[in-house]
Each structure stands twice: as structure tokens, then as C-alpha cells.
Amino acid sequence: QVQLVESGGGSVQAGGSLRLSCAASGYTYSSNCMGWFRQAPGKEREGVATIYTGGTTTYYADSVKGRFTISQDNGKNTLYLQMNSLKPEDTAMYYCAADSSSRLYHTCDYYLTHSTALDAWGQGTLVTVSL
């Protein structure tokens, strides 16, 4: 059974940085798509960034390009999201998610706008950005 556990959320002032981590277990961490998603109060969940775990290909939402970086440590089965130049509008619950299937059905950018196609989710970590 796949388990994803996020950490690293917190409160920060605008312009600050945070790094989120997602530890994966029970998961064949190779040649799949993983990503970060967020949901602000009263808003729909949105894709933030995705990565192909079998390589280095990454994809980002326009709203975070140039500020956020998704990366992975395959040896530790851990996914990261480095968030710089944070803005109040980045305030949300951030979730790590993965496609746990043994076959790659889509390029990973697909999941930025089709997050329901991912079948493994963490419990989320809260990021609050204040002025």
C-alpha cells in the first residue's frame, strides 16, 4: 500500500521560502509521475508541479514558474518542493500525490490539470504566507 507523508509546511512572510518534503513508502519509486498540488480555502485543488520519477522532466503551473522547484531523491524515495518568493496567494494546503501504476499512461504534465487521475495522496501540509 502506497503511503505518502508530507512535511515542511508552516507560516512565512511574503518573500520568504519553504521546502516541502514527501516521503514515499510501499511504492515503486521509478518511472512514474509524482507531483505537488494545493487547495486554498474555498477554491478548487490545483496542480503546482509534477515530475517524471524515471528522469528529470518537470512541469509547473504558470503561477509558480520561476519561484518553485520540484525535485526528487530516488535513493530516499522523497519528493521535494522548494518554494521561493512566496506570496500570500500561495497560502493553501499542499498535497503530494503519485501515480502508483506500473505503467506510464500520460506525460506528467497531464496530471497538473487531471489530478483525480492520481491514485495515491498524502494528508497534506499547510503553508501560510502573510504580508
Phi and psi in degrees as a GROMACS rama.xvg file:
@    title "Ramachandran Plot"
@    xaxis  label "Phi"
@    yaxis  label "Psi"
@TYPE xy
-75.4366  132.363  VAL-2
-126.688  132.952  GLN-3
-123.613  127.227  LEU-4
-126.33  115.086  VAL-5
-89.4311  154.005  GLU-6
-155.103  167.345  SER-7
104.875  -5.63252  GLY-8
-69.2473  169.69  GLY-9
166.304  -168.149  GLY-10
-107.177  136.926  SER-11
-148.24  154.002  VAL-12
-82.2472  156.062  GLN-13
-53.935  136.898  ALA-14
94.104  -12.006  GLY-15
-82.6603  -175.511  GLY-16
-132.519  152.991  SER-17
-144.72  152.695  LEU-18
-123.639  121.293  ARG-19
-93.4329  146.625  LEU-20
-125.122  150.373  SER-21
-136.676  110.086  CYS-22
-90.8637  126.157  ALA-23
-107.737  137.913  ALA-24
-139.655  159.158  SER-25
64.6558  28.8573  GLY-26
-139.824  132.762  TYR-27
-79.5374  96.2883  THR-28
-80.4036  72.6691  TYR-29
-164.738  143.147  SER-30
54.113  42.5291  SER-31
-133.937  -179.867  ASN-32
-108.195  137.303  CYS-33
-132.44  162.902  MET-34
-168.042  174.589  GLY-35
-115.072  138.483  TRP-36
-134.448  159.901  PHE-37
-143.806  154.678  ARG-38
-140.607  118.263  GLN-39
-89.6636  156.009  ALA-40
-55.4178  129.274  PRO-41
77.3787  5.0239  GLY-42
-122.061  162.233  LYS-43
-76.8216  156.206  GLU-44
-66.2559  141.03  ARG-45
-132.206  149.679  GLU-46
-76.4324  138.419  GLY-47
-106.31  -53.8133  VAL-48
-160.083  146.475  ALA-49
-133.155  159.969  THR-50
-145.474  145.156  ILE-51
-88.3511  115.632  TYR-52
-71.9669  -13.6916  THR-53
-88.2481  1.78695  GLY-54
-158.031  -142.29  GLY-55
-125.386  7.23867  THR-56
-69.0656  129.363  THR-57
-128.665  156.37  THR-58
-138.152  147.003  TYR-59
-136.052  149.25  TYR-60
-69.4911  147.535  ALA-61
-57.4228  -32.9825  ASP-62
-68.4842  -16.5329  SER-63
-119.724  -3.7317  VAL-64
-57.5901  134.391  LYS-65
85.6421  -10.6628  GLY-66
-116.507  -35.636  ARG-67
-109.094  148.495  PHE-68
-134.926  124.832  THR-69
-96.2057  139.523  ILE-70
-151.745  173.522  SER-71
-144.873  155.091  GLN-72
-123.864  95.51  ASP-73
-61.2456  -32.7639  ASN-74
-65.6774  -28.0464  GLY-75
-103.813  2.21144  LYS-76
49.8226  48.2551  ASN-77
-130.59  136.907  THR-78
-107.769  143.415  LEU-79
-126.194  156.704  TYR-80
-137.52  107.6  LEU-81
-87.3482  122.367  GLN-82
-117.186  116.309  MET-83
-116.215  164.192  ASN-84
48.9205  48.4015  SER-85
-65.111  145.991  LEU-86
-121.409  156.332  LYS-87
-54.7364  -33.3887  PRO-88
-70.6259  -5.81077  GLU-89
-84.2241  -5.96757  ASP-90
-61.8602  124.591  THR-91
-178.198  169.37  ALA-92
-85.1366  128.233  MET-93
-105.612  132.177  TYR-94
-120.572  142.847  TYR-95
-97.187  141.247  CYS-96
-145.194  157.51  ALA-97
-146.336  153.804  ALA-98
-95.9328  110.182  ASP-99
-91.5716  6.68862  SER-100
-71.3353  161.152  SER-101
-87.0589  -1.11313  SER-102
-129.358  142.153  ARG-103
-87.0416  111.63  LEU-104
-93.3581  -25.9937  TYR-105
-138.798  156.929  HIS-106
-68.8765  154.061  THR-107
-69.7531  -17.3009  CYS-108
-67.4131  -24.0448  ASP-109
-54.4873  -39.2328  TYR-110
-75.3701  -13.4362  TYR-111
-60.8221  -33.685  LEU-112
-114.192  2.01614  THR-113
-134.554  57.2509  HIS-114
-66.1054  -24.7822  SER-115
-67.0866  -13.4447  THR-116
-77.2291  -12.8651  ALA-117
-84.5047  138.117  LEU-118
-108.522  -0.515754  ASP-119
-128.436  129.96  ALA-120
-135.314  146.539  TRP-121
-86.5069  -178.904  GLY-122
-86.0882  -13.9736  GLN-123
98.0975  154.134  GLY-124
-138.086  135.621  THR-125
-88.5086  131.858  LEU-126
-117.704  125.101  VAL-127
-123.966  123.727  THR-128
-116.924  122.546  VAL-129
-113.06  159.251  SER-130
